[in-house]
């Protein structure tokens, strides 16, 4: 992937995961949705709490090593996130 596509993919992945953390009741009410998402951010409750640019950079490092190349992108995101949280 070229750089803009890597950033777009990562932003979409992070947004999708954040929305997936919200309760189903928040999806029908835009105001409640925004409040819940803000609450998760403030309380450091997001599963993937770091900026997309950091994940993009670390994914490049992750795939640089030969032994990680067969890993799918979602697995790489989980591994990178776990390493960042340490």
Buried (B, 14 or more C-beta within 10 A) or exposed (E): EEEEEBBEBBBEBBEEBBEEBBEEEBEEEEEBBEEBBEEBEEEEEBEBBBEBEBBBBBBEEBBEEEEBEEBEBEEBBBBBBEEEEE
